[in-house]
Structure formats: structure tokens, C-alpha cells
């Protein structure tokens, strides 16, 4: 499985992370599923009423849902919610126990959601990606690290305006 992250979406994540530095920020990842791969072409930010802290943030959930619904409508259902992203300012691109718990919670509603973490500062940001696998016989629900591939999204692909708010 690979997380394909559009360069424009990655750039907006970095811009948002720098804007809120040294506080955390985050949002949601929009795109589609291609077999086991996830293709991220747009992001939605934390929202105008989000709360940002040193080691956590609370998104403006209602605003994010409106943005997801609008992207879904504007692309005739081509763009869908894939998972969440957030920053670890001056940290590492690794999942905390709270991140693991959040991804497990998301997986109750979304099949194999992903999480992307941007860690660093200024021009030095690194990304890490994970997918939450559902439990199977003799296997617990686990978040597995996944490779991220960056790509330029072709102009003819369905896109919604990136909402970083």
C-alpha cells in the first residue's frame, strides 16, 4: 500500500504547519482509493473555530464536514474522506498514543483510514504516513507505517479548492 500525496496538498500542509508553528494544526485528507493505495489530491484545514495547542489541536468538526460534503458534491462523488493529517511542530513524524487512538476511532467509521503527520519547522518538514488495519482472526487492529510518494496532480483530475482555513 502506498499513500500518493499530491505536491500541492503537501505544500498547503507545510504552509499551515508554519502558520501555526509552534502550535499543532491539522485537518482531513481528500482523494480516493485505488485498490490498497490512497491518492490524496486535496486537504481541508483545521477550520476557523479550531483550537491549537503545543501538543494537540481540536478541529472545527462542523466546518470540516461542510467542506468534505462540498468537495464530494462539486466533484460528483470523486473526492472522498480518506483520513486525517496534523503537524508535530519541532517534533518527529511518528505516531503518539493519542494519534493511534484517534486513527482507531476513525476506523470504526471508515475502512482502512490513513493519517499523515508533518514534523519539523520552516523549510524542514518531513512526512510520515499510516493506515489503520481492521482486526482479523488472531490479529489486533494496528496502524501500519506506509510509504508516501509525492506526485503532481494532473489538471484534468477532479479537485476541489483546497480549504486550509
Protein Blocks (a to p, Z undefined) as FASTA:
>chain_A
ZZdddfklmmmmmmmmmmmocbdcddddddddehjbccdfbdcdebjkbccdfkbccddf
klmmmmmmmmmmmnnomaccfbdcdddehiacdddfklmmmmmmmmmmpghiaddddede
hjlccddddddddddehiacdddddddddddddfkbccddddfZZ
